[in-house]
Amino acid sequence: MKTDFPSGDRTYYVSDERLRAFRQLTPEQKLRWVEEIATFLRMAKISREQQQEVLK
């Protein structure tokens, strides 16, 4: 799937409240959070690839 804009042009907004909450996490909790995000992204990529195969 081709996007209409380069991925480097994406921007994200994180509130000060969310940043404070993240800073209060322990290193173990931060690592778990990063691992969960990585798992989600891998699953999303696999799902997208499977959908593209069905459309072919």
BAVEX-690350 format. One record per atom (N, C-alpha, C): x, y, z; residue number from 0; residue in one letter. Coordinates in nm, 2 decimals, decimal comma, always signed. Each point is the difference from the previous one (the first is absolute). Layout:
BEGIN
{rec {X Y Z} NUM "A"}
...
END
This chain:
BEGIN
{rec {+0,08 -0,12 +0,00} 0 "M"}
{rec {-0,08 +0,12 +0,00} 0 "M"}
{rec {+0,09 +0,12 +0,00} 0 "M"}
{rec {-0,02 +0,09 -0,09} 1 "K"}
{rec {+0,08 +0,12 -0,02} 1 "K"}
{rec {-0,07 +0,12 +0,08} 1 "K"}
{rec {+0,07 +0,07 +0,08} 2 "T"}
{rec {-0,05 +0,11 +0,07} 2 "T"}
{rec {+0,01 +0,13 -0,09} 2 "T"}
{rec {-0,08 +0,10 +0,03} 3 "D"}
{rec {+0,00 +0,12 -0,08} 3 "D"}
{rec {+0,11 +0,09 +0,05} 3 "D"}
{rec {+0,07 -0,02 +0,11} 4 "F"}
{rec {+0,10 +0,08 +0,05} 4 "F"}
{rec {+0,11 -0,08 +0,07} 4 "F"}
{rec {+0,12 +0,05 +0,00} 5 "P"}
{rec {+0,11 -0,07 +0,06} 5 "P"}
{rec {-0,02 -0,02 +0,15} 5 "P"}
{rec {+0,04 -0,12 +0,05} 6 "S"}
{rec {-0,01 -0,03 +0,14} 6 "S"}
{rec {+0,07 +0,10 +0,09} 6 "S"}
{rec {+0,11 +0,06 -0,06} 7 "G"}
{rec {+0,08 +0,10 +0,08} 7 "G"}
{rec {-0,08 +0,13 +0,02} 7 "G"}
{rec {-0,11 +0,02 -0,07} 8 "D"}
{rec {-0,07 +0,12 +0,01} 8 "D"}
{rec {-0,12 -0,01 +0,11} 8 "D"}
{rec {-0,01 -0,11 +0,06} 9 "R"}
{rec {-0,10 -0,02 +0,10} 9 "R"}
{rec {+0,03 +0,07 +0,13} 9 "R"}
{rec {-0,09 +0,05 +0,06} 10 "T"}
{rec {+0,02 +0,06 +0,13} 10 "T"}
{rec {-0,09 -0,06 +0,11} 10 "T"}
{rec {+0,04 +0,01 +0,12} 11 "Y"}
{rec {-0,08 -0,06 +0,11} 11 "Y"}
{rec {-0,01 +0,10 +0,11} 11 "Y"}
{rec {-0,11 +0,00 +0,07} 12 "Y"}
{rec {-0,02 +0,09 +0,11} 12 "Y"}
{rec {-0,01 -0,09 +0,13} 12 "Y"}
{rec {+0,08 +0,03 +0,10} 13 "V"}
{rec {-0,01 -0,07 +0,13} 13 "V"}
{rec {-0,02 +0,11 +0,10} 13 "V"}
{rec {-0,10 -0,01 +0,08} 14 "S"}
{rec {-0,03 +0,10 +0,10} 14 "S"}
{rec {+0,11 +0,00 +0,11} 14 "S"}
{rec {+0,01 +0,11 +0,07} 15 "D"}
{rec {+0,09 +0,01 +0,12} 15 "D"}
{rec {-0,04 -0,11 +0,10} 15 "D"}
{rec {-0,12 -0,02 +0,02} 16 "E"}
{rec {-0,05 -0,10 +0,10} 16 "E"}
{rec {+0,05 -0,14 -0,04} 16 "E"}
{rec {-0,01 -0,03 -0,13} 17 "R"}
{rec {+0,04 -0,14 -0,04} 17 "R"}
{rec {+0,15 -0,01 +0,02} 17 "R"}
{rec {+0,08 +0,11 -0,03} 18 "L"}
{rec {+0,14 -0,01 +0,01} 18 "L"}
{rec {+0,04 -0,01 +0,15} 18 "L"}
{rec {-0,07 +0,07 +0,09} 19 "R"}
{rec {+0,03 -0,02 +0,14} 19 "R"}
{rec {-0,03 -0,14 +0,05} 19 "R"}
{rec {-0,11 -0,06 -0,05} 20 "A"}
{rec {-0,04 -0,14 +0,04} 20 "A"}
{rec {+0,11 -0,09 -0,05} 20 "A"}
{rec {+0,05 +0,02 -0,12} 21 "F"}
{rec {+0,11 -0,09 -0,06} 21 "F"}
{rec {+0,12 +0,01 +0,09} 21 "F"}
{rec {+0,04 +0,12 +0,03} 22 "R"}
{rec {+0,12 +0,02 +0,08} 22 "R"}
{rec {-0,01 -0,07 +0,14} 22 "R"}
{rec {-0,12 -0,02 +0,05} 23 "Q"}
{rec {-0,01 -0,06 +0,13} 23 "Q"}
{rec {+0,01 -0,15 -0,01} 23 "Q"}
{rec {+0,00 -0,06 -0,12} 24 "L"}
{rec {+0,01 -0,14 -0,01} 24 "L"}
{rec {+0,14 -0,05 +0,04} 24 "L"}
{rec {+0,00 -0,12 +0,05} 25 "T"}
{rec {+0,14 -0,06 +0,03} 25 "T"}
{rec {+0,06 -0,04 -0,13} 25 "T"}
{rec {+0,13 -0,02 +0,00} 26 "P"}
{rec {+0,07 -0,05 -0,13} 26 "P"}
{rec {-0,07 -0,13 -0,05} 26 "P"}
{rec {-0,04 -0,09 +0,09} 27 "E"}
{rec {-0,06 -0,12 -0,05} 27 "E"}
{rec {-0,14 +0,03 -0,06} 27 "E"}
{rec {-0,07 +0,09 +0,05} 28 "Q"}
{rec {-0,13 +0,03 -0,06} 28 "Q"}
{rec {+0,02 +0,07 -0,13} 28 "Q"}
{rec {+0,10 +0,08 -0,01} 29 "K"}
{rec {+0,03 +0,07 -0,13} 29 "K"}
{rec {+0,03 -0,10 -0,11} 29 "K"}
{rec {+0,09 -0,10 +0,04} 30 "L"}
{rec {+0,04 -0,10 -0,09} 30 "L"}
{rec {-0,12 -0,09 -0,05} 30 "L"}
{rec {-0,09 -0,03 +0,10} 31 "R"}
{rec {-0,12 -0,08 -0,03} 31 "R"}
{rec {-0,09 +0,08 -0,10} 31 "R"}
{rec {-0,01 +0,13 +0,02} 32 "W"}
{rec {-0,08 +0,09 -0,09} 32 "W"}
{rec {+0,06 -0,01 -0,14} 32 "W"}
{rec {+0,13 +0,02 -0,01} 33 "V"}
{rec {+0,07 +0,00 -0,13} 33 "V"}
{rec {-0,02 -0,14 -0,07} 33 "V"}
{rec {+0,01 -0,11 +0,08} 34 "E"}
{rec {-0,02 -0,13 -0,06} 34 "E"}
{rec {-0,14 -0,02 -0,05} 34 "E"}
{rec {-0,10 +0,05 +0,07} 35 "E"}
{rec {-0,14 -0,01 -0,04} 35 "E"}
{rec {-0,03 +0,08 -0,12} 35 "E"}
{rec {+0,06 +0,12 -0,02} 36 "I"}
{rec {-0,01 +0,08 -0,12} 36 "I"}
{rec {+0,06 -0,07 -0,12} 36 "I"}
{rec {+0,12 -0,06 +0,02} 37 "A"}
{rec {+0,07 -0,07 -0,10} 37 "A"}
{rec {-0,09 -0,12 -0,05} 37 "A"}
{rec {-0,06 -0,08 +0,09} 38 "T"}
{rec {-0,08 -0,11 -0,03} 38 "T"}
{rec {-0,12 +0,05 -0,08} 38 "T"}
{rec {-0,06 +0,10 +0,05} 39 "F"}
{rec {-0,12 +0,06 -0,08} 39 "F"}
{rec {+0,04 +0,04 -0,14} 39 "F"}
{rec {+0,11 +0,06 -0,02} 40 "L"}
{rec {+0,04 +0,05 -0,13} 40 "L"}
{rec {+0,03 -0,12 -0,09} 40 "L"}
{rec {+0,06 -0,11 +0,05} 41 "R"}
{rec {+0,03 -0,12 -0,08} 41 "R"}
{rec {-0,13 -0,06 -0,04} 41 "R"}
{rec {-0,10 -0,01 +0,09} 42 "M"}
{rec {-0,12 -0,06 -0,03} 42 "M"}
{rec {-0,08 +0,08 -0,10} 42 "M"}
{rec {+0,01 +0,13 +0,01} 43 "A"}
{rec {-0,07 +0,09 -0,10} 43 "A"}
{rec {+0,06 -0,02 -0,14} 43 "A"}
{rec {+0,13 -0,01 +0,00} 44 "K"}
{rec {+0,07 -0,02 -0,13} 44 "K"}
{rec {-0,04 -0,13 -0,06} 44 "K"}
{rec {+0,00 -0,11 +0,08} 45 "I"}
{rec {-0,04 -0,13 -0,06} 45 "I"}
{rec {-0,14 +0,01 -0,05} 45 "I"}
{rec {-0,09 +0,06 +0,08} 46 "S"}
{rec {-0,14 +0,01 -0,04} 46 "S"}
{rec {-0,01 +0,07 -0,14} 46 "S"}
{rec {+0,07 +0,11 -0,01} 47 "R"}
{rec {+0,00 +0,08 -0,12} 47 "R"}
{rec {+0,05 -0,08 -0,12} 47 "R"}
{rec {+0,11 -0,07 +0,02} 48 "E"}
{rec {+0,05 -0,09 -0,10} 48 "E"}
{rec {-0,10 -0,11 -0,05} 48 "E"}
{rec {-0,07 -0,06 +0,10} 49 "Q"}
{rec {-0,09 -0,10 -0,03} 49 "Q"}
{rec {-0,12 +0,06 -0,08} 49 "Q"}
{rec {-0,04 +0,12 +0,04} 50 "Q"}
{rec {-0,11 +0,07 -0,07} 50 "Q"}
{rec {+0,04 +0,03 -0,15} 50 "Q"}
{rec {+0,12 +0,04 -0,02} 51 "Q"}
{rec {+0,05 +0,03 -0,13} 51 "Q"}
{rec {+0,00 -0,13 -0,09} 51 "Q"}
{rec {+0,04 -0,11 +0,06} 52 "E"}
{rec {+0,00 -0,13 -0,07} 52 "E"}
{rec {-0,14 -0,04 -0,04} 52 "E"}
{rec {-0,10 +0,02 +0,08} 53 "V"}
{rec {-0,14 -0,03 -0,03} 53 "V"}
{rec {-0,05 +0,09 -0,12} 53 "V"}
{rec {+0,05 +0,12 +0,00} 54 "L"}
{rec {-0,05 +0,09 -0,11} 54 "L"}
{rec {+0,07 -0,02 -0,13} 54 "L"}
{rec {+0,10 -0,08 -0,01} 55 "K"}
{rec {+0,07 -0,03 -0,12} 55 "K"}
{rec {-0,08 -0,09 -0,09} 55 "K"}
END
